[in-house]
């Protein structure tokens, strides 16, 4: 497993938040049902606007009949490393919600809420010793058709889940990139009172 580099928080937080990162190198081993169910269970408990829970997870296990479909959705760059993931997941979010008057209205927070579910998924996987990496580079139009996603759902991201492996298992150019990354300082991200 890749060593965590100098990732030091500026303020006191639980180590889970800075120890979790997004590896590309995976062993290819099968994920036990109990682990996968636990990961999805954590995602289920994410907060959402009006408790709408707009997220849905569609997945395929490596070696399953559906795996080639999911793997085929990824762009070439992501296929180079994702082939040894244990599971590929596509996250979608419902674009509408039922308003207080019972009328269906557009949801302004479906993507935001689904991001919270993704974070829960990633943290639970990390706690259980599994890695996750969100993937933006996949064919959303093809995914909608291949996975039967209704138009009322937005395709958000794909996610690879796998047991982390040594980065030496990756092609040399990806080995250089497969390291935990730093973050901007809180002073660059947080404003009090107004944006500027």
DOBAPA-206609 format. One record per residue (C-alpha): z negated, x negated, y; residue number from 1; residue in one letter. Coordinates in steps of 0.2 Angstrom, whole numbers, plus 5000, padded with zeros to 4 digits. Layout:
<rs>
<r><up>Z</up><east>X</east><north>Y</north><n>NUM</n><res>A</res></r>
...
</rs>
This chain:
<rs>
<r><up>5000</up><east>5000</east><north>5000</north><n>1</n><res>X</res></r>
<r><up>5004</up><east>4994</east><north>5018</north><n>2</n><res>X</res></r>
<r><up>4989</up><east>4987</east><north>5027</north><n>3</n><res>X</res></r>
<r><up>4984</up><east>4996</east><north>5043</north><n>4</n><res>X</res></r>
<r><up>4987</up><east>4985</east><north>5058</north><n>5</n><res>X</res></r>
<r><up>4976</up><east>4984</east><north>5073</north><n>6</n><res>X</res></r>
<r><up>4975</up><east>5003</east><north>5076</north><n>7</n><res>X</res></r>
<r><up>4959</up><east>5005</east><north>5087</north><n>8</n><res>X</res></r>
<r><up>4955</up><east>5021</east><north>5096</north><n>9</n><res>X</res></r>
<r><up>4949</up><east>5020</east><north>5114</north><n>10</n><res>X</res></r>
<r><up>4936</up><east>5032</east><north>5111</north><n>11</n><res>X</res></r>
<r><up>4925</up><east>5037</east><north>5096</north><n>12</n><res>X</res></r>
<r><up>4934</up><east>5048</east><north>5083</north><n>13</n><res>X</res></r>
<r><up>4934</up><east>5050</east><north>5065</north><n>14</n><res>X</res></r>
<r><up>4944</up><east>5036</east><north>5056</north><n>15</n><res>X</res></r>
<r><up>4955</up><east>5049</east><north>5047</north><n>16</n><res>X</res></r>
<r><up>4964</up><east>5052</east><north>5064</north><n>17</n><res>X</res></r>
<r><up>4970</up><east>5033</east><north>5066</north><n>18</n><res>X</res></r>
<r><up>4970</up><east>5028</east><north>5047</north><n>19</n><res>X</res></r>
<r><up>4983</up><east>5042</east><north>5043</north><n>20</n><res>X</res></r>
<r><up>5001</up><east>5036</east><north>5046</north><n>21</n><res>X</res></r>
<r><up>5019</up><east>5040</east><north>5039</north><n>22</n><res>X</res></r>
<r><up>5025</up><east>5029</east><north>5026</north><n>23</n><res>X</res></r>
<r><up>5042</up><east>5028</east><north>5019</north><n>24</n><res>X</res></r>
<r><up>5038</up><east>5019</east><north>5003</north><n>25</n><res>X</res></r>
<r><up>5033</up><east>5030</east><north>4988</north><n>26</n><res>X</res></r>
<r><up>5030</up><east>5026</east><north>4970</north><n>27</n><res>X</res></r>
<r><up>5040</up><east>5041</east><north>4964</north><n>28</n><res>X</res></r>
<r><up>5026</up><east>5048</east><north>4953</north><n>29</n><res>X</res></r>
<r><up>5023</up><east>5066</east><north>4950</north><n>30</n><res>X</res></r>
<r><up>5011</up><east>5075</east><north>4961</north><n>31</n><res>X</res></r>
<r><up>4998</up><east>5085</east><north>4951</north><n>32</n><res>X</res></r>
<r><up>4997</up><east>5104</east><north>4954</north><n>33</n><res>X</res></r>
<r><up>4979</up><east>5103</east><north>4960</north><n>34</n><res>X</res></r>
<r><up>4984</up><east>5090</east><north>4974</north><n>35</n><res>X</res></r>
<r><up>4999</up><east>5099</east><north>4980</north><n>36</n><res>X</res></r>
<r><up>4989</up><east>5116</east><north>4980</north><n>37</n><res>X</res></r>
<r><up>4975</up><east>5108</east><north>4990</north><n>38</n><res>X</res></r>
<r><up>4988</up><east>5101</east><north>5003</north><n>39</n><res>X</res></r>
<r><up>4996</up><east>5118</east><north>5005</north><n>40</n><res>X</res></r>
<r><up>4979</up><east>5126</east><north>5006</north><n>41</n><res>X</res></r>
<r><up>4974</up><east>5115</east><north>5020</north><n>42</n><res>X</res></r>
<r><up>4990</up><east>5119</east><north>5030</north><n>43</n><res>X</res></r>
<r><up>4986</up><east>5138</east><north>5027</north><n>44</n><res>X</res></r>
<r><up>4970</up><east>5136</east><north>5037</north><n>45</n><res>X</res></r>
<r><up>4978</up><east>5130</east><north>5053</north><n>46</n><res>X</res></r>
<r><up>4975</up><east>5139</east><north>5069</north><n>47</n><res>X</res></r>
<r><up>4988</up><east>5151</east><north>5076</north><n>48</n><res>X</res></r>
<r><up>4991</up><east>5162</east><north>5091</north><n>49</n><res>X</res></r>
<r><up>4984</up><east>5180</east><north>5087</north><n>50</n><res>X</res></r>
<r><up>4982</up><east>5173</east><north>5069</north><n>51</n><res>X</res></r>
<r><up>5001</up><east>5176</east><north>5066</north><n>52</n><res>X</res></r>
<r><up>5002</up><east>5161</east><north>5054</north><n>53</n><res>X</res></r>
<r><up>5021</up><east>5159</east><north>5057</north><n>54</n><res>X</res></r>
<r><up>5023</up><east>5144</east><north>5045</north><n>55</n><res>X</res></r>
<r><up>5032</up><east>5145</east><north>5028</north><n>56</n><res>X</res></r>
<r><up>5034</up><east>5130</east><north>5017</north><n>57</n><res>X</res></r>
<r><up>5049</up><east>5129</east><north>5005</north><n>58</n><res>X</res></r>
<r><up>5047</up><east>5114</east><north>4993</north><n>59</n><res>X</res></r>
<r><up>5055</up><east>5105</east><north>4978</north><n>60</n><res>X</res></r>
<r><up>5047</up><east>5092</east><north>4966</north><n>61</n><res>X</res></r>
<r><up>5056</up><east>5076</east><north>4962</north><n>62</n><res>X</res></r>
<r><up>5066</up><east>5079</east><north>4946</north><n>63</n><res>X</res></r>
<r><up>5066</up><east>5098</east><north>4947</north><n>64</n><res>X</res></r>
<r><up>5082</up><east>5108</east><north>4947</north><n>65</n><res>X</res></r>
<r><up>5080</up><east>5111</east><north>4966</north><n>66</n><res>X</res></r>
<r><up>5077</up><east>5093</east><north>4970</north><n>67</n><res>X</res></r>
<r><up>5096</up><east>5088</east><north>4973</north><n>68</n><res>X</res></r>
<r><up>5098</up><east>5103</east><north>4985</north><n>69</n><res>X</res></r>
<r><up>5083</up><east>5097</east><north>4996</north><n>70</n><res>X</res></r>
<r><up>5088</up><east>5079</east><north>4994</north><n>71</n><res>X</res></r>
<r><up>5106</up><east>5083</east><north>4999</north><n>72</n><res>X</res></r>
<r><up>5099</up><east>5091</east><north>5015</north><n>73</n><res>X</res></r>
<r><up>5093</up><east>5074</east><north>5022</north><n>74</n><res>X</res></r>
<r><up>5104</up><east>5063</east><north>5032</north><n>75</n><res>X</res></r>
<r><up>5110</up><east>5046</east><north>5025</north><n>76</n><res>X</res></r>
<r><up>5096</up><east>5036</east><north>5033</north><n>77</n><res>X</res></r>
<r><up>5082</up><east>5047</east><north>5026</north><n>78</n><res>X</res></r>
<r><up>5090</up><east>5047</east><north>5009</north><n>79</n><res>X</res></r>
<r><up>5088</up><east>5028</east><north>5008</north><n>80</n><res>X</res></r>
<r><up>5069</up><east>5030</east><north>5007</north><n>81</n><res>X</res></r>
<r><up>5065</up><east>5048</east><north>5002</north><n>82</n><res>X</res></r>
<r><up>5072</up><east>5047</east><north>4985</north><n>83</n><res>X</res></r>
<r><up>5055</up><east>5041</east><north>4978</north><n>84</n><res>X</res></r>
<r><up>5045</up><east>5055</east><north>4986</north><n>85</n><res>X</res></r>
<r><up>5036</up><east>5067</east><north>4975</north><n>86</n><res>X</res></r>
<r><up>5040</up><east>5082</east><north>4984</north><n>87</n><res>X</res></r>
<r><up>5052</up><east>5087</east><north>4999</north><n>88</n><res>X</res></r>
<r><up>5046</up><east>5102</east><north>5009</north><n>89</n><res>X</res></r>
<r><up>5056</up><east>5111</east><north>5023</north><n>90</n><res>X</res></r>
<r><up>5044</up><east>5120</east><north>5036</north><n>91</n><res>X</res></r>
<r><up>5051</up><east>5135</east><north>5044</north><n>92</n><res>X</res></r>
<r><up>5042</up><east>5146</east><north>5057</north><n>93</n><res>X</res></r>
<r><up>5044</up><east>5165</east><north>5061</north><n>94</n><res>X</res></r>
<r><up>5051</up><east>5167</east><north>5078</north><n>95</n><res>X</res></r>
<r><up>5044</up><east>5184</east><north>5081</north><n>96</n><res>X</res></r>
<r><up>5027</up><east>5193</east><north>5080</north><n>97</n><res>X</res></r>
<r><up>5020</up><east>5210</east><north>5081</north><n>98</n><res>X</res></r>
<r><up>5013</up><east>5213</east><north>5099</north><n>99</n><res>X</res></r>
<r><up>4998</up><east>5223</east><north>5103</north><n>100</n><res>X</res></r>
<r><up>5008</up><east>5239</east><north>5105</north><n>101</n><res>X</res></r>
<r><up>5015</up><east>5237</east><north>5087</north><n>102</n><res>X</res></r>
<r><up>5032</up><east>5232</east><north>5094</north><n>103</n><res>X</res></r>
<r><up>5040</up><east>5216</east><north>5088</north><n>104</n><res>X</res></r>
<r><up>5042</up><east>5203</east><north>5102</north><n>105</n><res>X</res></r>
<r><up>5047</up><east>5185</east><north>5102</north><n>106</n><res>X</res></r>
<r><up>5034</up><east>5172</east><north>5098</north><n>107</n><res>X</res></r>
<r><up>5032</up><east>5159</east><north>5111</north><n>108</n><res>X</res></r>
<r><up>5021</up><east>5148</east><north>5100</north><n>109</n><res>X</res></r>
<r><up>5029</up><east>5148</east><north>5083</north><n>110</n><res>X</res></r>
<r><up>5034</up><east>5130</east><north>5083</north><n>111</n><res>X</res></r>
<r><up>5017</up><east>5125</east><north>5091</north><n>112</n><res>X</res></r>
<r><up>5007</up><east>5134</east><north>5078</north><n>113</n><res>X</res></r>
<r><up>5018</up><east>5127</east><north>5063</north><n>114</n><res>X</res></r>
<r><up>5015</up><east>5110</east><north>5070</north><n>115</n><res>X</res></r>
<r><up>4996</up><east>5113</east><north>5068</north><n>116</n><res>X</res></r>
<r><up>4999</up><east>5118</east><north>5050</north><n>117</n><res>X</res></r>
<r><up>5010</up><east>5102</east><north>5047</north><n>118</n><res>X</res></r>
<r><up>4995</up><east>5092</east><north>5054</north><n>119</n><res>X</res></r>
<r><up>4983</up><east>5100</east><north>5042</north><n>120</n><res>X</res></r>
<r><up>4995</up><east>5096</east><north>5028</north><n>121</n><res>X</res></r>
<r><up>4997</up><east>5078</east><north>5033</north><n>122</n><res>X</res></r>
<r><up>4978</up><east>5075</east><north>5035</north><n>123</n><res>X</res></r>
<r><up>4973</up><east>5083</east><north>5018</north><n>124</n><res>X</res></r>
<r><up>4987</up><east>5073</east><north>5009</north><n>125</n><res>X</res></r>
<r><up>4980</up><east>5057</east><north>5017</north><n>126</n><res>X</res></r>
<r><up>4962</up><east>5062</east><north>5012</north><n>127</n><res>X</res></r>
<r><up>4968</up><east>5064</east><north>4994</north><n>128</n><res>X</res></r>
<r><up>4977</up><east>5047</east><north>4994</north><n>129</n><res>X</res></r>
<r><up>4995</up><east>5054</east><north>4997</north><n>130</n><res>X</res></r>
<r><up>5007</up><east>5049</east><north>5011</north><n>131</n><res>X</res></r>
<r><up>5018</up><east>5061</east><north>5021</north><n>132</n><res>X</res></r>
<r><up>5032</up><east>5058</east><north>5033</north><n>133</n><res>X</res></r>
<r><up>5040</up><east>5072</east><north>5044</north><n>134</n><res>X</res></r>
<r><up>5059</up><east>5071</east><north>5044</north><n>135</n><res>X</res></r>
<r><up>5069</up><east>5077</east><north>5059</north><n>136</n><res>X</res></r>
<r><up>5085</up><east>5071</east><north>5051</north><n>137</n><res>X</res></r>
<r><up>5091</up><east>5084</east><north>5040</north><n>138</n><res>X</res></r>
<r><up>5105</up><east>5098</east><north>5040</north><n>139</n><res>X</res></r>
<r><up>5097</up><east>5113</east><north>5047</north><n>140</n><res>X</res></r>
<r><up>5112</up><east>5124</east><north>5045</north><n>141</n><res>X</res></r>
<r><up>5115</up><east>5119</east><north>5027</north><n>142</n><res>X</res></r>
<r><up>5096</up><east>5121</east><north>5024</north><n>143</n><res>X</res></r>
<r><up>5097</up><east>5139</east><north>5030</north><n>144</n><res>X</res></r>
<r><up>5110</up><east>5144</east><north>5018</north><n>145</n><res>X</res></r>
<r><up>5105</up><east>5133</east><north>5003</north><n>146</n><res>X</res></r>
<r><up>5087</up><east>5139</east><north>5004</north><n>147</n><res>X</res></r>
<r><up>5090</up><east>5157</east><north>5009</north><n>148</n><res>X</res></r>
<r><up>5080</up><east>5156</east><north>5026</north><n>149</n><res>X</res></r>
<r><up>5082</up><east>5172</east><north>5036</north><n>150</n><res>X</res></r>
<r><up>5088</up><east>5171</east><north>5054</north><n>151</n><res>X</res></r>
<r><up>5071</up><east>5177</east><north>5060</north><n>152</n><res>X</res></r>
<r><up>5064</up><east>5160</east><north>5055</north><n>153</n><res>X</res></r>
<r><up>5067</up><east>5143</east><north>5064</north><n>154</n><res>X</res></r>
<r><up>5070</up><east>5128</east><north>5054</north><n>155</n><res>X</res></r>
<r><up>5057</up><east>5115</east><north>5060</north><n>156</n><res>X</res></r>
<r><up>5056</up><east>5099</east><north>5050</north><n>157</n><res>X</res></r>
<r><up>5057</up><east>5092</east><north>5033</north><n>158</n><res>X</res></r>
<r><up>5042</up><east>5083</east><north>5025</north><n>159</n><res>X</res></r>
<r><up>5041</up><east>5070</east><north>5011</north><n>160</n><res>X</res></r>
<r><up>5025</up><east>5069</east><north>5001</north><n>161</n><res>X</res></r>
<r><up>5022</up><east>5055</east><north>4989</north><n>162</n><res>X</res></r>
<r><up>5010</up><east>5042</east><north>4983</north><n>163</n><res>X</res></r>
<r><up>5011</up><east>5027</east><north>4994</north><n>164</n><res>X</res></r>
<r><up>5019</up><east>5011</east><north>4987</north><n>165</n><res>X</res></r>
<r><up>5021</up><east>4993</east><north>4993</north><n>166</n><res>X</res></r>
<r><up>5034</up><east>4992</east><north>5007</north><n>167</n><res>X</res></r>
<r><up>5042</up><east>4978</east><north>4996</north><n>168</n><res>X</res></r>
<r><up>5050</up><east>4993</east><north>4987</north><n>169</n><res>X</res></r>
<r><up>5061</up><east>4997</east><north>5002</north><n>170</n><res>X</res></r>
<r><up>5077</up><east>4989</east><north>5008</north><n>171</n><res>X</res></r>
<r><up>5073</up><east>4974</east><north>5019</north><n>172</n><res>X</res></r>
<r><up>5078</up><east>4983</east><north>5036</north><n>173</n><res>X</res></r>
<r><up>5066</up><east>4997</east><north>5031</north><n>174</n><res>X</res></r>
<r><up>5052</up><east>4986</east><north>5026</north><n>175</n><res>X</res></r>
<r><up>5051</up><east>4980</east><north>5044</north><n>176</n><res>X</res></r>
<r><up>5049</up><east>4997</east><north>5050</north><n>177</n><res>X</res></r>
<r><up>5037</up><east>5004</east><north>5037</north><n>178</n><res>X</res></r>
<r><up>5021</up><east>5000</east><north>5047</north><n>179</n><res>X</res></r>
<r><up>5008</up><east>5010</east><north>5055</north><n>180</n><res>X</res></r>
<r><up>5013</up><east>5012</east><north>5073</north><n>181</n><res>X</res></r>
<r><up>5002</up><east>5012</east><north>5089</north><n>182</n><res>X</res></r>
<r><up>4999</up><east>5025</east><north>5102</north><n>183</n><res>X</res></r>
<r><up>5001</up><east>5027</east><north>5120</north><n>184</n><res>X</res></r>
<r><up>4984</up><east>5025</east><north>5129</north><n>185</n><res>X</res></r>
<r><up>4975</up><east>5041</east><north>5134</north><n>186</n><res>X</res></r>
<r><up>4977</up><east>5036</east><north>5152</north><n>187</n><res>X</res></r>
<r><up>4996</up><east>5038</east><north>5149</north><n>188</n><res>X</res></r>
<r><up>4994</up><east>5055</east><north>5141</north><n>189</n><res>X</res></r>
<r><up>4980</up><east>5064</east><north>5149</north><n>190</n><res>X</res></r>
<r><up>4979</up><east>5071</east><north>5167</north><n>191</n><res>X</res></r>
<r><up>4965</up><east>5081</east><north>5175</north><n>192</n><res>X</res></r>
<r><up>4969</up><east>5094</east><north>5188</north><n>193</n><res>X</res></r>
<r><up>4988</up><east>5092</east><north>5189</north><n>194</n><res>X</res></r>
<r><up>5002</up><east>5083</east><north>5180</north><n>195</n><res>X</res></r>
<r><up>5005</up><east>5070</east><north>5193</north><n>196</n><res>X</res></r>
</rs>
